[in-house]
Amino acid sequence: YAIKAGDRLRGNTIQRQIQNRILLATVGGGILRNKLPLVRFHAEGLPDPIREAMAMDYFSEWNFSEGVLRGIMDNPAFIRTWNEILTTFTRLWEKTKKSWGKKTLDTMTRNPLQRAQNVEQHTLSFVLPGMSEPLRAFLDLPIVIGEQEYPSLRSAFEKMQAFDPPRFSVACHNDLNCDNLVVRPDGDWAVIDWEWVTECADWRMSLSHLIGWWWANTSRQIQAPSVIVQDGKLVLTSSLELPSVCYSFMHDAFNIGAAYRKKTNESKRWREQVHRYLATLFIGEMRFAHPRGRDAYTIDLLALGIKALYDPTLLFPEPT
C-alpha cells in the first residue's frame, strides 16, 4: 500500500520503522492483532539515489478519508469501523499508560513544542494567495475572520506553543491520521507508517489528529477564500463545509476522548491542549496543501487554526 524510499529512509531509519512496528505489536499485547500489515524490503533494481525502499504489504487501495469520499461503504458501516478504530486505540492507551512524573518534552518522540515552532517558522515565510509579502510582514496585526476579531499571529503562535503536560504518557502510533488508516469495503482496517511510534506519547495529540483530519483534508469551500489588509487588520474570509458523516466521526472522537479523560482523571484542561494540537495540525497542513492538491485551501487552513485556538466551539461542539 505504501512505499517509503529515498535518502531519508535509508539504512537505520528503515530498520527503526521495523522495530517500531514490533514495539507497537508487543506493547499492544494483541490489541492491534492483524492491524499492522507486514513489511517487505526492495533493495535491487531501484534507481539512484534510492537504494533501499520499504513497502507495506498490500492491504487496501483506500485510506479512510478517500474511502469515505468515494463511498466504498455506507455511512453506518463507516461509523461502526471508525468506532472500532477509536476503541482499539483507547484500549492501547489504557493498557500502556504510565505516570508522566518528571518527564520533559524532550522525552517525547514527537516534541509538541518543537513541532509548533517548526510550523511557526514555515508559516511566517508563507505567501498567501493574493498577497505579495509573506505572513511575517503581518505578524502583529489583529486577525478578523467573519465578524470575529482575534489576536495577532504572534499571539496565536505563543498560545499554540504553550504546553500542559498530561497525567499519563501512553504507547501510541503517534501519527494517527486518515492517510495512515486504511480500510476495505468489508470494514476491515489497518494502520500503516510507524515512523513516530513511541512508548511516550500524549494521547491528546493523537486525538487531535483523529478529529482535525476531517476539516483539514475533506472539507469543501462554500465560497472562495480571500485575505486582505484593511484598517490595520489581517482580514480572512473562509467558509467551509464537510460531508455530514464527517461530523459524526469528529463527535465520536471527541466523545471517546472525553470518556477517556474522565476514566483516567486527566486534567480538566485536556481540551485546551487538544485545541493547541488542532491549531498546530491545521496551520501545519498549509505546507502540504500543494502535494495534496489543495492549494486553494491555505487561507482556510490558517483560519481553522486561529478558530481552534480561540473559538473552538465554532468548529467542534461540546462532547455529548
C-alpha positions as CSV (number, residue, x, y, z in Angstrom):
1,Y,0.0,0.0,0.0
2,A,2.7,2.5,1.0
3,I,6.3,2.9,0.0
4,K,8.9,4.7,1.9
5,A,12.0,5.4,-0.1
6,G,15.0,7.7,-0.6
7,D,17.8,9.0,1.5
8,R,15.7,9.9,4.4
9,L,14.6,6.4,5.0
10,R,17.8,4.5,4.2
11,G,19.6,2.1,6.5
12,N,18.9,2.6,10.2
13,T,15.8,4.6,9.6
14,I,14.1,1.7,7.7
15,Q,15.2,-0.6,10.5
16,R,13.7,1.8,13.0
17,Q,10.3,1.5,11.3
18,I,10.5,-2.2,11.5
19,Q,11.5,-2.0,15.2
20,N,8.7,0.4,15.8
21,R,6.2,-1.9,14.3
22,I,7.4,-4.7,16.6
23,L,7.2,-2.4,19.6
24,L,3.6,-1.4,18.8
25,A,2.6,-5.0,18.3
26,T,4.4,-6.1,21.5
27,V,3.1,-3.4,23.9
28,G,-0.4,-3.8,22.5
29,G,-0.5,-7.4,23.6
30,G,-2.9,-8.4,20.9
31,I,-4.9,-5.2,20.8
32,L,-3.6,-4.5,17.3
33,R,-3.6,-8.1,16.1
34,N,-3.8,-8.2,12.3
35,K,-3.9,-4.4,12.1
36,L,-0.2,-3.9,11.3
37,P,0.5,-5.1,7.7
38,L,3.8,-6.8,7.3
39,V,6.8,-5.1,5.7
40,R,8.9,-6.2,2.7
41,F,12.2,-4.8,1.5
42,H,13.3,-4.0,-2.1
43,A,17.0,-3.3,-2.5
44,E,17.6,-4.1,-6.1
45,G,16.7,-2.5,-9.4
46,L,16.0,0.8,-7.8
47,P,17.5,4.0,-9.4
48,D,19.9,6.2,-7.6
49,P,19.7,7.9,-5.2
50,I,17.0,5.4,-4.0
51,R,19.0,2.5,-2.8
52,E,16.5,1.0,-0.3
53,A,12.8,1.1,-0.1
54,M,10.3,-0.2,2.4
55,A,6.9,-1.4,1.2
56,M,4.0,-2.3,3.4
57,D,2.0,-5.4,2.2
58,Y,-0.9,-4.5,0.1
59,F,-4.0,-4.1,2.2
60,S,-6.4,-1.7,0.5
61,E,-6.4,0.9,-2.2
62,W,-8.2,3.4,0.0
63,N,-7.1,5.3,3.0
64,F,-10.0,6.1,5.4
65,S,-10.9,9.6,4.2
66,E,-10.7,8.5,0.5
67,G,-12.9,5.6,1.2
68,V,-15.5,7.9,2.8
69,L,-15.4,10.4,-0.1
70,R,-15.7,7.6,-2.6
71,G,-18.5,5.8,-0.7
72,I,-16.9,2.3,-0.6
73,M,-19.2,1.5,2.3
74,D,-22.5,3.0,3.5
75,N,-22.3,5.6,6.3
76,P,-23.5,3.3,9.2
77,A,-20.7,0.8,8.2
78,F,-18.1,3.6,8.2
79,I,-19.3,4.8,11.6
80,R,-19.0,1.2,13.0
81,T,-15.5,0.9,11.6
82,W,-14.5,4.3,12.9
83,N,-15.7,3.5,16.4
84,E,-13.8,0.2,16.3
85,I,-10.6,2.2,15.5
86,L,-11.3,4.7,18.3
87,T,-12.0,1.9,20.8
88,T,-8.9,0.0,19.8
89,F,-6.5,2.9,20.4
90,T,-8.1,4.0,23.6
91,R,-7.7,0.4,24.8
92,L,-4.0,0.7,23.8
93,W,-3.7,3.9,25.7
94,E,-5.3,2.4,28.8
95,K,-3.1,-0.6,28.7
96,T,0.2,1.3,28.4
97,K,-0.4,4.4,30.4
98,K,2.4,5.5,32.8
99,S,2.6,8.4,35.1
100,W,4.0,11.5,33.4
101,G,6.0,12.2,36.6
102,K,9.2,14.2,35.8
103,K,9.2,13.6,32.1
104,T,10.1,16.5,29.9
105,L,9.1,17.5,26.4
106,D,12.5,16.1,25.1
107,T,11.4,12.7,26.3
108,M,8.7,12.6,23.7
109,T,9.4,11.2,20.2
110,R,7.3,14.0,18.8
111,N,8.1,17.0,20.8
112,P,5.0,19.2,20.6
113,L,6.8,22.5,21.3
114,Q,9.4,21.8,18.6
115,R,6.7,20.8,16.2
116,A,4.8,24.0,16.9
117,Q,7.9,26.1,16.4
118,N,8.6,24.4,13.1
119,V,5.1,25.2,12.0
120,E,5.6,28.9,13.0
121,Q,8.8,29.1,11.1
122,H,7.4,27.8,7.9
123,T,4.1,29.7,8.2
124,L,5.8,33.1,8.6
125,S,7.6,32.6,5.3
126,F,4.4,31.6,3.5
127,V,2.8,33.9,1.0
128,L,-1.0,33.5,0.9
129,P,-2.8,33.7,-2.4
130,G,-3.4,37.3,-3.4
131,M,-0.7,38.6,-1.1
132,S,2.7,39.9,-2.2
133,E,4.5,39.5,1.1
134,P,5.0,36.6,3.5
135,L,2.9,36.4,6.7
136,R,5.9,37.6,8.7
137,A,5.0,41.1,7.4
138,F,1.7,40.9,9.2
139,L,2.9,39.2,12.4
140,D,1.4,41.8,14.8
141,L,-1.8,42.7,13.0
142,P,-5.1,41.6,14.7
143,I,-6.9,38.9,12.7
144,V,-10.5,39.2,11.6
145,I,-12.5,36.1,10.4
146,G,-16.1,36.8,9.6
147,E,-17.3,39.2,12.2
148,Q,-15.0,38.0,14.9
149,E,-11.7,39.7,15.8
150,Y,-8.8,37.6,17.1
151,P,-5.3,38.5,18.5
152,S,-2.3,38.6,16.2
153,L,-0.3,35.8,14.6
154,R,2.4,36.4,17.2
155,S,-0.1,35.9,20.0
156,A,-1.5,32.8,18.3
157,F,1.9,31.2,17.9
158,E,2.7,31.9,21.6
159,K,-0.6,30.3,22.6
160,M,0.0,27.4,20.3
161,Q,3.4,26.7,21.9
162,A,2.1,26.5,25.5
163,F,2.0,23.0,26.9
164,D,0.0,21.5,29.7
165,P,1.5,18.0,30.4
166,P,-0.8,15.0,30.5
167,R,-1.1,13.0,33.7
168,F,-0.1,9.9,31.8
169,S,2.1,9.1,28.8
170,V,1.0,6.3,26.6
171,A,2.3,4.0,23.9
172,C,0.9,5.1,20.5
173,H,1.3,5.1,16.8
174,N,1.7,8.9,17.2
175,D,0.7,9.8,13.7
176,L,-2.9,8.7,13.7
177,N,-4.4,10.4,10.7
178,C,-6.6,9.1,7.9
179,D,-3.7,8.8,5.5
180,N,-2.3,6.1,7.8
181,L,-5.6,4.3,8.4
182,V,-6.6,2.1,5.5
183,V,-9.9,0.4,5.1
184,R,-11.6,-2.2,2.9
185,P,-15.2,-2.3,1.7
186,D,-15.8,-5.2,4.2
187,G,-15.0,-2.8,7.1
188,D,-11.6,-4.4,7.9
189,W,-8.9,-1.8,8.6
190,A,-5.2,-1.5,9.4
191,V,-2.7,1.2,10.4
192,I,0.5,1.9,8.4
193,D,3.6,4.1,8.7
194,W,5.3,3.6,12.0
195,E,7.9,6.3,11.8
196,W,6.7,8.0,15.0
197,V,5.8,5.0,17.2
198,T,6.7,5.6,20.8
199,E,6.0,4.4,24.4
200,C,6.0,8.1,25.5
201,A,3.2,9.9,23.6
202,D,0.5,12.4,24.6
203,W,-2.9,10.7,23.8
204,R,-4.4,14.2,23.2
205,M,-2.1,14.7,20.2
206,S,-3.4,11.5,18.6
207,L,-7.0,12.5,19.4
208,S,-6.4,15.9,17.7
209,H,-5.4,14.1,14.5
210,L,-8.4,11.8,14.6
211,I,-10.6,14.9,14.9
212,G,-8.9,17.6,12.8
213,W,-8.0,15.5,9.8
214,W,-11.6,15.8,8.5
215,W,-11.6,19.6,8.5
216,A,-8.1,19.8,7.1
217,N,-8.5,17.3,4.2
218,T,-12.1,16.6,3.4
219,S,-13.7,20.0,3.8
220,R,-15.1,21.8,0.7
221,Q,-15.3,25.5,0.1
222,I,-18.7,27.1,0.1
223,Q,-17.2,30.2,-1.3
224,A,-13.7,31.2,-2.5
225,P,-11.5,32.3,0.4
226,S,-9.7,35.7,0.5
227,V,-7.3,37.7,2.5
228,I,-6.7,41.5,2.6
229,V,-5.2,44.0,5.0
230,Q,-7.8,46.5,5.9
231,D,-7.8,49.2,8.6
232,G,-4.6,47.7,10.1
233,K,-6.1,44.2,10.4
234,L,-5.5,40.9,8.6
235,V,-9.0,40.0,7.3
236,L,-9.6,36.4,6.3
237,T,-12.7,35.2,4.5
238,S,-13.3,31.5,4.8
239,S,-16.4,29.3,4.5
240,L,-16.2,25.5,4.6
241,E,-18.5,22.5,4.8
242,L,-18.0,18.8,5.5
243,P,-19.8,15.7,4.3
244,S,-22.3,15.0,7.0
245,V,-20.8,11.7,8.1
246,C,-17.6,13.5,9.0
247,Y,-19.3,15.4,11.8
248,S,-20.2,12.0,13.3
249,F,-16.6,11.0,13.1
250,M,-15.5,14.1,14.9
251,H,-18.2,13.9,17.6
252,D,-17.4,10.2,18.2
253,A,-13.7,11.0,18.6
254,F,-14.4,13.9,21.0
255,N,-16.8,11.8,23.0
256,I,-14.4,8.9,23.4
257,G,-11.7,11.4,24.3
258,A,-13.9,12.9,27.0
259,A,-14.7,9.4,28.3
260,Y,-11.0,8.5,28.4
261,R,-10.2,11.8,30.2
262,K,-12.8,11.0,32.8
263,K,-11.6,7.4,33.3
264,T,-8.0,8.4,33.8
265,N,-8.8,11.6,35.8
266,E,-6.9,13.6,33.2
267,S,-6.6,17.4,33.8
268,K,-9.8,19.3,33.1
269,R,-7.7,21.5,30.8
270,W,-7.3,18.5,28.4
271,R,-9.5,20.1,25.8
272,E,-7.4,23.3,25.7
273,Q,-4.3,21.2,24.9
274,V,-6.3,19.3,22.2
275,H,-7.1,22.6,20.6
276,R,-3.4,23.7,20.6
277,Y,-2.6,20.5,18.8
278,L,-5.5,21.1,16.4
279,A,-4.2,24.6,15.6
280,T,-0.7,23.1,15.0
281,L,-2.3,20.5,12.7
282,F,-4.4,23.0,10.7
283,I,-1.7,25.6,10.2
284,G,1.0,23.0,9.7
285,E,-1.1,21.5,6.8
286,M,-0.6,24.7,4.8
287,R,2.8,23.4,3.7
288,F,1.2,20.1,2.5
289,A,-1.7,21.8,0.6
290,H,0.2,21.6,-2.7
291,P,1.1,17.9,-2.7
292,R,-2.5,17.1,-1.6
293,G,-3.9,19.2,-4.5
294,R,-5.5,21.7,-2.1
295,D,-3.5,24.8,-2.9
296,A,-6.7,26.9,-2.7
297,Y,-7.2,25.9,0.9
298,T,-4.2,27.6,2.6
299,I,-6.3,30.6,3.7
300,D,-9.0,28.2,5.1
301,L,-6.3,26.2,7.0
302,L,-5.0,29.3,8.6
303,A,-8.5,30.4,9.6
304,L,-9.2,26.9,11.0
305,G,-6.1,27.1,13.1
306,I,-7.0,30.5,14.6
307,K,-10.5,29.4,15.4
308,A,-9.3,26.2,17.0
309,L,-7.1,28.3,19.4
310,Y,-9.6,31.0,20.3
311,D,-13.1,29.9,19.5
312,P,-13.2,26.1,19.3
313,T,-17.0,25.7,19.7
314,L,-17.4,27.2,16.3
315,L,-15.7,24.0,14.9
316,F,-16.4,21.3,17.5
317,P,-19.5,21.4,19.7
318,E,-19.2,20.1,23.3
319,P,-19.0,16.3,23.5
320,T,-22.4,14.7,24.0
